[in-house]
């Protein structure tokens, strides 16, 4: 297994409910370490730039407005097969379809307000991490 890094975002619905610690405990419980972290509030332009890959999709505008609606926690997680482990513990996008003991099953409210975002591939992780962090901010 390879040590990887992935981007994790704790979304506005979760920060509003003060459950960032509970979410990070789940990540740490599967062997992921937080090696960079900051709490920020995205502007609409930043959200649009981050999610530009979805610009043609019907949910793009609503997603960007939601992600700019409140604080988020952006972080870099590191560990063995971090991308797949992170995605497993997040669960399916739709909380109603997510497996038991996943973050989205336990904390998600709707498909959009599903508490977390995670990179889906090494290439995406590199791009997403670089969007929010410089190398000097990653202290793993």
C-alpha positions as CSV (number, residue, x, y, z in Angstrom):
1,X,0.0,0.0,0.0
2,X,1.2,3.5,-0.8
3,X,1.1,6.5,1.5
4,X,-1.1,9.1,-0.2
5,X,-2.6,12.5,0.5
6,X,-6.1,13.6,-0.2
7,X,-8.1,16.7,0.2
8,X,-11.0,16.7,2.7
9,X,-13.6,19.4,3.1
10,X,-15.9,19.5,6.1
11,X,-18.9,21.4,4.6
12,X,-21.0,24.3,5.9
13,X,-23.8,22.0,7.2
14,X,-21.3,20.2,9.5
15,X,-19.4,23.3,10.7
16,X,-22.7,24.9,11.6
17,X,-23.5,21.9,13.8
18,X,-20.1,21.9,15.4
19,X,-19.3,18.3,14.4
20,X,-15.8,18.8,12.9
21,X,-14.2,16.9,15.8
22,X,-16.6,14.0,15.4
23,X,-15.9,13.8,11.7
24,X,-12.1,14.0,12.1
25,X,-12.3,11.3,14.7
26,X,-13.8,9.0,12.1
27,X,-11.0,9.8,9.7
28,X,-8.4,9.2,12.3
29,X,-10.1,6.0,13.3
30,X,-9.3,4.5,9.8
31,X,-5.7,5.6,10.0
32,X,-5.7,8.9,8.3
33,X,-3.7,11.8,9.8
34,X,-4.5,15.5,9.4
35,X,-1.3,17.1,8.0
36,X,-2.8,20.5,7.1
37,X,-6.0,22.2,8.1
38,X,-7.7,25.6,8.1
39,X,-11.1,27.0,8.6
40,X,-12.1,29.3,5.9
41,X,-15.1,30.9,4.2
42,X,-15.1,30.5,0.4
43,X,-16.2,33.3,-1.7
44,X,-18.7,32.4,-4.5
45,X,-15.9,32.9,-7.0
46,X,-13.6,30.5,-5.1
47,X,-16.3,27.9,-4.9
48,X,-17.0,28.3,-8.7
49,X,-13.3,27.9,-9.4
50,X,-12.9,24.9,-7.2
51,X,-16.0,23.1,-8.6
52,X,-15.3,24.2,-12.3
53,X,-15.2,20.6,-13.3
54,X,-19.0,20.5,-12.7
55,X,-19.8,23.8,-14.4
56,X,-22.0,22.1,-17.0
57,X,-23.9,20.1,-14.5
58,X,-27.4,21.1,-13.3
59,X,-26.4,21.3,-9.6
60,X,-23.3,23.5,-10.1
61,X,-24.8,26.9,-9.2
62,X,-26.6,25.5,-6.2
63,X,-23.5,23.7,-5.0
64,X,-21.3,26.7,-5.3
65,X,-23.8,28.9,-3.4
66,X,-24.0,26.3,-0.7
67,X,-20.3,25.9,-0.3
68,X,-20.0,29.7,0.0
69,X,-22.8,29.9,2.5
70,X,-20.7,29.3,5.7
71,X,-17.4,28.3,7.0
72,X,-15.7,25.1,5.8
73,X,-12.7,23.2,7.1
74,X,-10.3,22.3,4.4
75,X,-7.6,19.8,5.3
76,X,-5.1,17.4,3.9
77,X,-5.3,13.8,5.1
78,X,-2.4,11.4,4.8
79,X,-2.2,7.7,5.1
80,X,-2.0,4.3,3.4
81,X,-4.3,4.4,0.4
82,X,-5.7,7.6,1.9
83,X,-8.0,8.4,-1.1
84,X,-9.9,5.1,-1.0
85,X,-10.0,5.0,2.8
86,X,-11.3,8.5,3.0
87,X,-14.0,7.8,0.4
88,X,-15.0,4.6,2.3
89,X,-15.4,6.4,5.6
90,X,-17.3,9.3,3.9
91,X,-19.9,6.9,2.4
92,X,-22.2,7.4,-0.6
93,X,-23.1,10.9,-1.7
94,X,-26.7,10.4,-0.7
95,X,-26.9,9.9,3.1
96,X,-30.0,7.7,2.7
97,X,-27.9,5.3,0.6
98,X,-24.7,5.5,2.6
99,X,-23.5,2.4,4.5
100,X,-23.8,2.3,8.3
101,X,-21.0,3.8,10.3
102,X,-20.0,6.2,7.5
103,X,-19.9,10.0,8.0
104,X,-22.6,10.7,5.5
105,X,-25.0,8.1,7.0
106,X,-24.4,9.4,10.5
107,X,-24.2,13.2,9.9
108,X,-25.4,13.9,6.3
109,X,-28.7,15.7,5.9
110,X,-29.3,15.7,2.1
111,X,-27.4,14.9,-1.0
112,X,-25.9,18.4,-1.0
113,X,-25.7,18.8,2.8
114,X,-23.8,15.6,3.2
115,X,-21.1,17.0,5.6
116,X,-18.0,16.2,3.6
117,X,-16.1,16.3,0.3
118,X,-13.2,14.2,-0.7
119,X,-10.9,13.8,-3.7
120,X,-11.7,10.9,-6.0
121,X,-8.2,10.2,-7.5
122,X,-4.6,11.0,-7.1
123,X,-4.7,13.6,-9.9
124,X,-7.8,15.3,-8.4
125,X,-6.2,15.2,-4.9
126,X,-3.1,16.9,-6.2
127,X,-5.1,19.6,-7.9
128,X,-7.5,20.1,-5.0
129,X,-4.7,20.2,-2.4
130,X,-2.9,22.8,-4.4
131,X,-6.0,24.9,-4.6
132,X,-6.0,25.5,-0.9
133,X,-2.5,24.8,0.4
134,X,1.1,25.6,-0.3
135,X,3.7,23.0,0.4
136,X,5.0,24.9,3.4
137,X,1.5,24.5,5.0
138,X,1.5,20.7,4.8
139,X,3.4,19.4,7.8
140,X,3.2,15.6,7.6
